Amino acid sequence: QDFMHLPKVSGVSADRAAAGFLAHINEFPELESRLDTAHRVGGRRWDVVFASGVEVALPEDDQLKAALTSLNLLEARNRILELPVTRIDARHKDRFALRPAPGGPRLDARAPSRGQPASGGA
Protein backbone atom coordinates (compact mmCIF):
# COMPACT_ATOMS: atom_id res chain seq x y z
CA GLN A 1 0.00 0.00 0.00
CA ASP A 2 2.96 2.33 0.53
CA PHE A 3 3.74 2.10 -3.19
CA MET A 4 0.25 2.61 -4.65
CA HIS A 5 1.16 6.11 -5.84
CA LEU A 6 4.00 4.77 -8.02
CA PRO A 7 3.46 3.82 -11.67
CA LYS A 8 3.54 0.19 -12.74
CA VAL A 9 7.00 -0.57 -14.14
CA SER A 10 7.93 -3.50 -16.38
CA GLY A 11 10.40 -4.62 -19.04
CA VAL A 12 14.02 -5.59 -19.52
CA SER A 13 16.24 -4.06 -16.77
CA ALA A 14 13.32 -1.94 -15.53
CA ASP A 15 14.20 -2.83 -11.95
CA ARG A 16 17.65 -1.24 -12.36
CA ALA A 17 16.57 1.75 -14.45
CA ALA A 18 13.32 2.75 -12.71
CA ALA A 19 14.93 4.98 -10.08
CA GLY A 20 16.64 7.09 -12.73
CA PHE A 21 13.48 7.34 -14.81
CA LEU A 22 11.38 8.33 -11.80
CA ALA A 23 13.96 10.95 -10.79
CA HIS A 24 13.59 12.55 -14.24
CA ILE A 25 9.79 12.48 -14.34
CA ASN A 26 9.58 13.82 -10.77
CA GLU A 27 10.92 17.09 -12.17
CA PHE A 28 7.62 17.46 -14.05
CA PRO A 29 4.76 17.19 -11.51
CA GLU A 30 2.01 17.51 -14.14
CA LEU A 31 3.39 14.53 -16.07
CA GLU A 32 4.27 12.55 -12.96
CA SER A 33 0.78 12.87 -11.49
CA ARG A 34 -0.78 11.47 -14.67
CA LEU A 35 1.69 8.63 -15.29
CA ASP A 36 0.09 5.18 -15.18
CA THR A 37 2.66 2.69 -16.51
CA ALA A 38 6.28 2.67 -17.68
CA HIS A 39 7.63 -0.18 -19.79
CA ARG A 40 11.38 -0.53 -20.38
CA VAL A 41 12.08 -1.31 -24.05
CA GLY A 42 15.27 -3.07 -25.07
CA GLY A 43 16.94 -2.13 -21.80
CA ARG A 44 17.60 1.37 -23.13
CA ARG A 45 14.41 3.48 -23.32
CA TRP A 46 10.82 3.73 -21.99
CA ASP A 47 7.29 3.58 -23.35
CA VAL A 48 4.90 5.21 -20.89
CA VAL A 49 1.12 5.37 -20.66
CA PHE A 50 -0.65 8.29 -19.05
CA ALA A 51 -4.04 8.31 -17.31
CA SER A 52 -5.67 9.60 -20.51
CA GLY A 53 -4.61 6.36 -22.23
CA VAL A 54 -2.06 8.03 -24.49
CA GLU A 55 1.14 6.01 -24.93
CA VAL A 56 4.39 7.95 -25.33
CA ALA A 57 7.52 6.37 -26.80
CA LEU A 58 10.45 8.11 -25.12
CA PRO A 59 14.01 8.22 -26.47
CA GLU A 60 17.06 6.51 -25.03
CA ASP A 61 18.14 7.54 -21.56
CA ASP A 62 20.69 10.18 -22.63
CA GLN A 63 17.89 12.13 -24.40
CA LEU A 64 15.15 11.43 -21.85
CA LYS A 65 15.25 14.72 -19.94
CA ALA A 66 15.06 16.81 -23.13
CA ALA A 67 12.07 14.78 -24.36
CA LEU A 68 10.26 15.10 -21.02
CA THR A 69 10.94 18.84 -21.01
CA SER A 70 9.37 19.15 -24.46
CA LEU A 71 6.44 16.92 -23.57
CA ASN A 72 5.79 18.97 -20.44
CA LEU A 73 5.87 22.20 -22.46
CA LEU A 74 3.50 20.80 -25.10
CA GLU A 75 1.16 19.58 -22.38
CA ALA A 76 1.14 23.01 -20.71
CA ARG A 77 0.62 24.90 -23.98
CA ASN A 78 -1.45 22.52 -26.08
CA ARG A 79 -2.76 19.78 -23.73
CA ILE A 80 -1.09 17.19 -25.98
CA LEU A 81 -2.04 14.31 -23.68
CA GLU A 82 -5.72 15.18 -24.16
CA LEU A 83 -5.64 15.17 -27.97
CA PRO A 84 -7.49 12.38 -29.81
CA VAL A 85 -4.32 10.31 -30.29
CA THR A 86 -3.30 6.84 -29.20
CA ARG A 87 0.48 7.24 -29.37
CA ILE A 88 3.05 10.01 -29.33
CA ASP A 89 6.51 9.13 -30.61
CA ALA A 90 8.97 11.42 -28.82
CA ARG A 91 12.11 9.56 -29.89
CA HIS A 92 13.17 12.07 -32.55
CA LYS A 93 15.01 15.03 -31.06
CA ASP A 94 13.40 17.64 -33.33
CA ARG A 95 9.72 16.64 -33.42
CA PHE A 96 6.97 14.45 -32.03
CA ALA A 97 4.88 12.15 -34.23
CA LEU A 98 1.24 11.62 -33.27
CA ARG A 99 -0.89 8.58 -34.13
CA PRO A 100 -4.52 9.69 -34.39
CA ALA A 101 -7.18 7.72 -32.56
CA PRO A 102 -9.36 5.63 -34.89
CA GLY A 103 -12.39 7.63 -35.95
CA GLY A 104 -11.01 10.80 -34.37
CA PRO A 105 -10.67 14.15 -36.10
CA ARG A 106 -7.84 14.57 -38.57
CA LEU A 107 -4.76 16.19 -37.08
CA ASP A 108 -2.89 18.93 -38.94
CA ALA A 109 0.25 17.38 -40.44
CA ARG A 110 1.93 20.78 -40.24
CA ALA A 111 2.17 20.68 -36.46
CA PRO A 112 4.99 22.78 -35.01
CA SER A 113 8.34 21.31 -34.06
CA ARG A 114 8.83 20.00 -30.53
CA GLY A 115 8.40 22.72 -27.96
CA GLN A 116 7.00 25.31 -30.40
CA PRO A 117 3.44 26.58 -29.85
CA ALA A 118 0.89 26.12 -32.62
CA SER A 119 0.49 29.24 -34.76
CA GLY A 120 -2.90 30.74 -35.36
CA GLY A 121 -2.52 31.71 -39.01
CA ALA A 122 -0.94 30.83 -42.31
N, C-alpha and C positions, 0 to 999 in steps of 0.2 A: 504494500500500500504506500510505502514511502517513495516509490518510484513511478506512481501513476501519472505524474505530470510530465514524465520523459516520453519522447517519441519511441515507437517500436523501431528497433535497429536490427538489420539482418545483412547477410551476404559475406563474401570472402573477406577475411581479416577485419570484419566490422568491429569485433570485440577490441582489437588493438587500435583502430582508427577513430572510434566513436568519440572519445574524449576530445580529440583535436577538432573534429567536425562540430561538436556541440559548443566548444569554446568560440569557434567562428560565428556560428548562428546566434549565440547569446549576445553578440554585439548588435543584433538587429531584433529588438523585442517584438516588433510587429510580425516579422516572419517567424520567430521562435514560438510565439503564442499560437500560431496557426499550423505549425508543423505536426503532421500525424505520423508518418513513417519515413525512415531513411534506409535505403538499401545500397550496400556497398557493391559496386560493379567492378569486376576484374581486379579487385584489390587496389584500385587506384583512384576511383572517383565515386560519386554518390548520385543516385536517383532518389528524389524526395517527393512525397505526396503531402499536400496541404489539406486542411479541413474542407476546403471547397471542392476537393476531388482532383484538382489540377496536379499533374505530375510534372516535375521539373528535372531535366537531365543536367546535372552540374558538371563542370570541367574537372580535370585532374586537380589534385590537392594544391599544387603550386599556383593555380589560378582561381582557387575557390573563393578567397576573400573578395577579389575584384568582381566575380560573378554575383556574389551575394550582395555586394554594394550596389551593383546595377539593378538587380532584382528588387531590392528594397526601394530604390529610387523610383523605378517604374511602378511599383505597388503604391507608393505615396502619391505619385503624380497621376497615374492612369488606372489604378486598381486592376493591374494585370492579372492578378489571381482570381478576379471575379469575371473576367471575360469568358465568353462561350467557347472555351478551348479545352482540350483534354490533355495536351502536353505542350510544354515550353522547353525547347532545346537551348540551353544557355552555355553550351560547350564552346561555341565560337567566340573569340575575344572581342569581336566588333559588332555582333548583332545577336538577337534572339530569334529563333524560328518558332512559330506558333502553329499547332495542329488544331484546326477548328473542330468543334464538337459536331457530330453528325446531326444534320438538320438545323444547325444553328445559322445565324446570319453570316454572310460572307465578310471576311476580314480584309481590310485594305492591304494589298501586297506592298504598298509603298510606305510601310510603317517606318518610323524613324530608327536610326541606329541606337544601340544599347545606351541607355541613360539620357537620351534626348527626348524632350517632350514632343508630343504630336503637334503639328502646326495646324492652324485653323484655315488656311487658304492655300491656293495654288500658286 
